[in-house]
Amino acid sequence: MGKAMALALIDYFDLGALPAMRTFGRWQTEHFDPIELRFESLSGPDSDADQDGISNLLEYGMATNPREYDRAPPVTVLQGDGSLTFTRSTTAGDLSWRIEQSADLQSWGTILARDWRVAAGKDLAQETVHVPLPSPSNGSFLRVVAVLDKDA
């Protein structure tokens, strides 16, 4: 019996042009020296190395620099269409995202936002996320939460 041979044509593209996925641990080693990495209070996910009010985990997830004070908030709520927009890293392979709402800044609940729209950012390392929101109640607060997948 003869052997069958299959031929598949595959389009070639340069994988070097795509951003490499990385972990929070790798990002830490890129932004903190070995001594600083020993201090969770400086380099840990909940720490704020530059004291700008944005945790290291969010700095990682939003592709900002933990060593530079960021003046503008990285999240915008658009009143006209009731949506929330933020920029996130395309290389943070161990994060998931959610939007939370609170009436008192104490109790937070996840908003089941649908139809997240993602647009490419200025470079391959960032993208803009546009999230339509349900009608908020008066006096409600919103926040973007990055969740670190410890198994990644």
C-alpha positions as CSV (number, residue, x, y, z in Angstrom):
1,M,0.0,0.0,0.0
2,G,1.2,3.5,-0.8
3,K,1.6,6.2,1.7
4,A,-0.6,9.3,1.5
5,M,1.1,12.6,1.7
6,A,-0.6,15.8,2.7
7,L,0.7,19.3,1.9
8,A,-0.4,22.3,4.0
9,L,0.4,25.8,3.0
10,I,0.9,28.1,6.0
11,D,1.1,31.8,5.8
12,Y,4.3,33.1,7.4
13,F,4.3,36.0,9.7
14,D,7.0,37.5,12.0
15,L,6.4,36.4,15.5
16,G,9.0,38.8,16.6
17,A,6.6,41.6,15.9
18,L,4.2,40.4,18.6
19,P,4.7,41.4,22.2
20,A,6.0,38.6,24.4
21,M,3.8,37.4,27.2
22,R,5.3,37.9,30.6
23,T,4.5,37.4,34.2
24,F,4.3,39.8,37.1
25,G,7.4,38.2,38.5
26,R,9.3,38.9,35.4
27,W,8.0,42.5,35.3
28,Q,9.2,42.9,38.9
29,T,12.8,41.9,37.9
30,E,12.7,44.5,35.1
31,H,11.7,47.3,37.5
32,F,13.3,46.5,40.8
33,D,16.8,45.4,41.7
34,P,17.5,42.2,43.7
35,I,17.6,43.9,47.0
36,E,14.3,45.8,46.4
37,L,12.7,42.5,45.3
38,R,13.3,41.2,48.9
39,F,11.0,43.9,50.2
40,E,7.3,43.1,49.5
41,S,6.5,46.6,50.9
42,L,8.3,48.1,47.9
43,S,8.1,45.6,45.0
44,G,5.0,43.6,45.9
45,P,1.7,43.7,44.0
46,D,-0.1,45.8,46.5
47,S,2.8,48.3,47.0
48,D,3.0,51.7,45.4
49,A,6.7,52.3,44.7
50,D,6.3,55.8,43.3
51,Q,3.5,56.8,45.7
52,D,1.1,57.9,42.9
53,G,-1.9,55.9,44.2
54,I,-1.5,53.1,41.6
55,S,-0.4,49.8,43.0
56,N,2.5,47.9,41.3
57,L,0.0,45.3,40.1
58,L,-2.0,48.0,38.2
59,E,1.2,49.6,37.0
60,Y,2.1,46.2,35.5
61,G,-1.3,45.6,34.1
62,M,-1.7,49.1,32.6
63,A,1.8,49.3,31.2
64,T,2.9,52.3,33.3
65,N,6.2,52.8,35.1
66,P,6.2,52.0,38.8
67,R,9.1,54.5,39.2
68,E,7.4,57.5,37.6
69,Y,4.5,59.3,39.3
70,D,1.5,59.2,37.0
71,R,-0.6,62.3,37.3
72,A,-3.6,61.4,35.1
73,P,-5.7,58.5,36.2
74,P,-5.4,55.6,33.8
75,V,-9.2,55.1,33.8
76,T,-11.9,57.4,32.3
77,V,-15.6,57.2,32.7
78,L,-17.5,58.7,29.8
79,Q,-20.7,60.3,30.9
80,G,-22.2,60.6,27.4
81,D,-22.4,56.9,26.6
82,G,-22.1,55.5,30.1
83,S,-18.9,53.6,29.5
84,L,-15.5,53.1,31.1
85,T,-12.3,53.2,29.2
86,F,-8.8,52.2,30.3
87,T,-5.5,51.1,28.8
88,R,-4.0,47.8,29.6
89,S,-0.9,45.9,28.7
90,T,-1.2,43.2,26.0
91,T,1.8,41.4,27.5
92,A,0.5,40.8,31.0
93,G,-0.3,37.2,30.5
94,D,-1.2,36.4,34.1
95,L,-3.9,39.0,34.7
96,S,-7.7,39.0,34.4
97,W,-9.8,42.1,34.7
98,R,-13.1,43.1,36.2
99,I,-15.1,46.3,36.8
100,E,-16.6,46.8,40.3
101,Q,-19.2,49.2,41.7
102,S,-19.9,50.5,45.2
103,A,-22.3,52.9,46.8
104,D,-20.1,53.4,49.9
105,L,-16.5,52.6,49.0
106,Q,-16.7,49.7,51.5
107,S,-18.7,47.0,49.8
108,W,-17.8,46.2,46.1
109,G,-19.7,44.1,43.6
110,T,-18.6,43.0,40.1
111,I,-20.5,44.6,37.3
112,L,-21.5,42.1,34.6
113,A,-20.4,44.4,31.7
114,R,-20.8,42.9,28.3
115,D,-19.4,43.7,24.9
116,W,-15.9,44.8,26.0
117,R,-14.4,46.5,22.9
118,V,-10.7,46.4,22.5
119,A,-8.7,48.8,20.2
120,A,-5.0,48.7,19.6
121,G,-3.0,51.2,21.5
122,K,0.0,53.4,20.4
123,D,2.2,50.3,20.3
124,L,1.8,46.6,20.5
125,A,2.3,46.6,24.2
126,Q,-1.0,48.4,25.0
127,E,-4.6,48.3,24.1
128,T,-7.6,50.4,25.0
129,V,-10.6,48.7,26.6
130,H,-14.0,50.3,26.3
131,V,-16.7,48.8,28.6
132,P,-20.4,49.8,28.3
133,L,-21.8,50.0,31.8
134,P,-25.3,49.4,33.1
135,S,-27.0,52.6,34.4
136,P,-25.3,53.4,37.7
137,S,-27.3,54.4,40.7
138,N,-26.7,57.9,42.2
139,G,-23.6,58.2,44.2
140,S,-22.0,55.0,42.9
141,F,-18.3,54.5,42.5
142,L,-16.4,52.4,40.0
143,R,-13.0,50.8,39.9
144,V,-11.0,48.6,37.6
145,V,-9.5,45.5,39.3
146,A,-6.6,43.5,38.0
147,V,-6.5,39.9,39.4
148,L,-3.2,38.1,39.4
149,D,-3.4,34.4,38.4
150,K,-0.9,32.8,40.8
151,D,-0.8,29.7,38.6
152,A,0.5,31.5,35.5
